[in-house]
Amino acid sequence: MINLKVNGKPRSLDESVDLATYLESFGVNMQHVAVGYNGEVLKKEEFPQVKLQDGDVLEIVRPVGGG
């Protein structure tokens, strides 16, 4: 089991996946997302190369419309 902290909340995975696959499983639009991975902001092209591991910390930020 892979235990993550995502936006401050505990999450778990049955097996390790890459970050892009993880985000896609939630329907996240890759064009409009910023991700902090263990304290480092990643470029979108890095998402497929990042394999999520036990103890990783993610901050997923999406724009919010309004005015």
Sine and cosine of phi, psi and omega as CSV:
sin_phi,cos_phi,sin_psi,cos_psi,sin_omega,cos_omega
0.00,0.00,0.68,-0.73,0.02,-1.00
-0.97,-0.25,0.87,-0.50,0.03,-1.00
-0.97,-0.23,0.82,-0.58,-0.01,-1.00
-0.86,-0.51,0.29,-0.96,0.23,-0.97
-0.88,-0.48,0.88,-0.48,-0.05,-1.00
-0.87,-0.49,0.89,-0.46,-0.05,-1.00
0.77,0.64,0.67,0.74,0.07,-1.00
0.99,0.11,-0.03,1.00,-0.04,-1.00
-0.90,-0.43,0.61,-0.79,0.04,-1.00
-0.94,0.34,0.68,-0.73,0.07,-1.00
-0.68,-0.73,0.41,-0.91,0.04,-1.00
-0.69,-0.72,0.45,-0.89,0.05,-1.00
-0.81,-0.59,0.52,-0.86,0.07,-1.00
-0.95,0.30,-0.55,0.84,0.00,-1.00
-0.53,-0.85,0.33,-0.94,-0.01,-1.00
-0.94,0.34,0.70,-0.72,0.09,-1.00
-0.74,-0.67,0.22,-0.98,0.07,-1.00
-0.99,0.16,0.34,-0.94,-0.08,-1.00
-0.87,0.49,-0.65,0.76,-0.01,-1.00
-0.87,0.50,-0.71,0.70,0.01,-1.00
-0.89,0.45,-0.67,0.74,0.01,-1.00
-0.87,0.49,-0.73,0.68,0.00,-1.00
-0.90,0.43,-0.67,0.74,0.00,-1.00
-0.89,0.47,-0.52,0.85,-0.01,-1.00
-0.91,0.42,-0.33,0.94,0.06,-1.00
-0.98,-0.19,0.06,1.00,0.00,-1.00
0.96,0.28,0.42,0.91,-0.01,-1.00
-0.95,0.30,0.77,-0.64,0.07,-1.00
-0.97,0.25,0.92,-0.39,-0.08,-1.00
-0.91,0.42,-0.34,0.94,0.01,-1.00
-0.96,0.27,-0.42,0.91,-0.13,-0.99
-0.80,-0.60,0.82,0.57,0.00,-1.00
-0.56,-0.83,0.57,-0.82,0.16,-0.99
-0.84,-0.54,0.64,-0.77,-0.04,-1.00
-0.77,-0.64,0.79,-0.61,0.18,-0.98
-0.99,-0.11,0.78,-0.63,-0.04,-1.00
-0.84,-0.54,0.94,-0.33,-0.04,-1.00
0.78,0.62,0.68,0.73,0.08,-1.00
1.00,0.05,0.02,1.00,-0.01,-1.00
-0.87,-0.50,0.75,-0.66,0.04,-1.00
-0.98,0.22,0.78,-0.62,-0.04,-1.00
-0.99,-0.13,0.49,-0.87,0.18,-0.98
-0.99,0.16,0.52,-0.85,-0.03,-1.00
-0.83,0.56,-0.59,0.80,-0.02,-1.00
-0.94,0.35,-0.21,0.98,0.05,-1.00
-1.00,0.08,-0.32,0.95,-0.09,-1.00
-0.78,0.62,-0.73,0.68,-0.03,-1.00
-0.92,0.39,-0.37,0.93,-0.03,-1.00
-1.00,0.04,-0.24,0.97,-0.05,-1.00
-1.00,0.03,0.92,-0.40,0.03,-1.00
-1.00,-0.06,0.87,-0.49,-0.03,-1.00
-0.93,0.36,0.68,-0.73,-0.04,-1.00
-0.75,-0.66,0.32,-0.95,-0.01,-1.00
-0.82,0.57,0.76,-0.65,0.03,-1.00
1.00,-0.04,-0.07,1.00,0.01,-1.00
-0.91,0.42,0.50,-0.86,0.02,-1.00
-0.86,-0.51,0.83,-0.56,0.01,-1.00
-0.89,-0.46,0.64,-0.77,0.20,-0.98
-0.85,-0.52,0.91,-0.41,-0.05,-1.00
-0.95,-0.30,0.87,-0.49,-0.07,-1.00
-0.87,-0.50,0.80,-0.60,0.07,-1.00
-0.85,-0.53,0.55,-0.84,0.01,-1.00
-0.92,0.39,0.52,-0.85,0.03,-1.00
-0.88,-0.48,0.80,-0.60,0.01,-1.00
-0.98,0.18,0.32,-0.95,0.04,-1.00
0.44,-0.90,-0.05,-1.00,0.02,-1.00
-0.09,-1.00,0.00,0.00,0.00,0.00
